[in-house]
Amino acid sequence: MCYLLVKIQNETGARPGRKVKIINLGLDPEEAVAMGLEIEKVEKSGRKKGVASYVDPVWEGWLQQYRVELNAMSTPQFIAWLEGKIQLYG
């Protein structure tokens, strides 16, 4: 999880008891592959790319070599996908 989100989610000395729920609406790799979106090969940089802690280790390895951009979807496809994600959480 991104450092900033962790800082926002956790309570601080200035704001004890803070309760913020973070919901992942991101495009997960297995979802992108199932949708048949264009997969891009990532250039090797010699450094391991950061991957969120909730990502399955199999997909973590995949993300070291490949990526899928949100703009791989058409606008109508993206809107339908995003609305579907939001509807999961009411």
C-alpha positions as CSV (number, residue, x, y, z in Angstrom):
1,M,0.0,0.0,0.0
2,C,1.2,3.5,-0.8
3,Y,3.0,5.2,2.1
4,L,0.7,8.2,1.9
5,L,-2.5,6.1,2.1
6,V,-1.0,4.3,5.2
7,K,-0.4,7.7,6.8
8,I,-3.9,8.9,6.0
9,Q,-5.5,5.7,7.2
10,N,-3.6,5.4,10.5
11,E,-4.3,7.6,13.5
12,T,-1.7,10.2,14.4
13,G,-0.7,12.1,17.5
14,A,-2.6,15.1,16.2
15,R,-5.6,13.1,15.2
16,P,-6.0,10.1,17.5
17,G,-8.7,7.6,16.7
18,R,-8.9,8.5,13.0
19,K,-10.8,5.9,11.1
20,V,-10.5,6.1,7.3
21,K,-11.3,3.1,5.1
22,I,-9.3,2.8,1.9
23,I,-11.0,0.9,-0.9
24,N,-8.9,-0.4,-3.8
25,L,-10.6,0.4,-7.1
26,G,-7.5,-0.4,-9.1
27,L,-7.1,-2.6,-12.1
28,D,-5.6,-5.8,-10.8
29,P,-3.4,-7.8,-13.2
30,E,-5.6,-10.9,-13.2
31,E,-8.6,-8.7,-14.0
32,A,-6.8,-7.0,-16.9
33,V,-5.7,-10.3,-18.4
34,A,-9.2,-11.8,-18.1
35,M,-10.5,-8.6,-19.9
36,G,-8.1,-9.2,-22.8
37,L,-6.5,-5.8,-22.4
38,E,-3.2,-5.0,-24.1
39,I,-0.3,-6.1,-22.0
40,E,2.9,-4.1,-22.2
41,K,6.4,-5.5,-21.6
42,V,8.2,-3.4,-19.0
43,E,11.9,-2.5,-19.5
44,K,14.2,-4.1,-17.1
45,S,15.8,-1.6,-14.8
46,G,17.8,-3.7,-12.5
47,R,15.6,-2.7,-9.5
48,K,12.6,-4.6,-8.2
49,K,9.4,-2.6,-8.8
50,G,7.2,-1.8,-5.8
51,V,4.0,-3.9,-5.6
52,A,1.2,-3.5,-3.1
53,S,1.1,-6.0,-0.3
54,Y,-2.3,-7.3,-1.3
55,V,-1.0,-8.6,-4.7
56,D,-0.7,-12.4,-4.9
57,P,3.0,-13.4,-5.2
58,V,2.4,-14.9,-8.6
59,W,1.1,-11.6,-9.9
60,E,3.9,-9.7,-8.1
61,G,6.4,-11.6,-10.3
62,W,4.3,-10.8,-13.4
63,L,4.2,-7.1,-12.6
64,Q,8.0,-7.1,-12.6
65,Q,7.8,-7.9,-16.4
66,Y,4.5,-6.6,-17.6
67,R,1.9,-3.8,-17.0
68,V,-1.6,-2.9,-18.3
69,E,-2.6,0.8,-18.5
70,L,-6.1,2.0,-17.8
71,N,-6.1,3.7,-21.2
72,A,-6.0,0.2,-22.8
73,M,-9.8,0.3,-22.3
74,S,-12.1,2.3,-24.6
75,T,-13.9,5.1,-22.8
76,P,-17.2,3.2,-22.7
77,Q,-15.4,0.1,-21.4
78,F,-13.5,2.1,-18.8
79,I,-16.8,3.8,-17.5
80,A,-18.6,0.4,-17.3
81,W,-15.6,-1.1,-15.5
82,L,-15.3,1.8,-13.0
83,E,-19.1,1.9,-12.3
84,G,-18.9,-1.9,-11.6
85,K,-16.1,-1.4,-9.1
86,I,-18.0,1.4,-7.4
87,Q,-21.2,-0.6,-7.2
88,L,-19.4,-3.3,-5.3
89,Y,-19.2,-0.9,-2.4
90,G,-22.6,0.7,-2.6
